[in-house]
Each structure stands twice: as structure tokens, then as C-alpha cells.
Amino acid sequence: MPPLDRGAGLPYPQAAERWPPPRGPAPRDGGRTLAQELKNLPQRHLILKSGHERFVRAAVPEIAPPTGDAADLLCRSLARWARRRAEVEAQIQNRHQSMRITTSEVLHDWE
């Protein structure tokens, strides 16, 4: 007898074909699982799956390392965005001061 559909208690014949349910990922391409494929991928290679399409193996093109000096970029970025530590700490203290509630405020403001 085929297994019963749990919601309606009626036989569900399509499920009989896959009873008992498969365990773990199904093997693909000669019995290797996707996890094994991913573990054994060479560097700069990937496995892509999009929607209902099949898995596709691809390689990422090699990218030449940058040849320029990044010191100028670092200097410009620091000049625009960096702040002194004392300035940051003062701002944090001001924020904490504004959020601090004294005991007398708690006792007298509840009315």
C-alpha cells in the first residue's frame, strides 16, 4: 500500500515511487555529490546553478595584481574621512551623557 498523505489521510500514489525518501544530496555525474565536487574544486573554479537549469562548471579569469601605489589613495581617504581619537571619544561621551537618566528623574517623572 502506498504511504498516506499526512494532511488528508488519503493514499498518495506518486509518493510510492520515492518511498522511502532519499537521504542526503543525490549523487550527480558518476556518483559524486555536490559537496564532494565543491570540496575538490581547483582554485578559481566554480559550480553555478541558476533556476531550473543544470549545474555548470566555470572558471574565473585570472586578474592581474594592481601595479600602482595605494599610498596616495590612503592619504586622500584619511584626509576626507578620518577623525582624531579624542574627537571620537568626546562625541561618544556626549551621546552617553544625553542618554543617562538620574535616580531622581526616574522617581519623580513617573507621575
ZIFENWO-V524666 format. One record per run of one state. SS is the DSSP state (H for helix, E for strand, C for the rest). FROM is the first residue (numbers start at 1). LEN is the number of residues. Records with the same first field share a line. If there is no record, write none. Layout:
BEGIN
SS: FROM-LEN, FROM-LEN
END
This chain:
BEGIN
C: 1-3, 5-6, 12-1, 17-11, 29-3, 33-1, 40-5, 49-7, 60-11, 82-3, 100-3, 109-3
E: 4-1, 11-1, 28-1, 32-1, 45-4, 56-4
H: 13-4, 34-6, 71-11, 85-15, 103-6
END
